[in-house]
Amino acid sequence: MNKLKIAHAREEVIKQGKIQLILGMHKNGMPLEDIAKFTGLSTEEIRKLL
């Protein structure tokens, strides 16, 4: 694997982890505004993931 593929794979793992974190926060009743603060995403981006 070249460095570019490794970097891309690493980014995908981080992205999937962030999505799982967002889903867990939402499932536990955290308001979208708070999820946005913790993840650095907008509430609109979070809504698209849910």
Summary of the structure (lengths in Angstrom):
residues: 50
radius of gyration: 13.0
end to end distance: 33.0
largest distance: 41.4
contacts: 110
relative contact order: 0.13
helix: 80%
strand: 0%
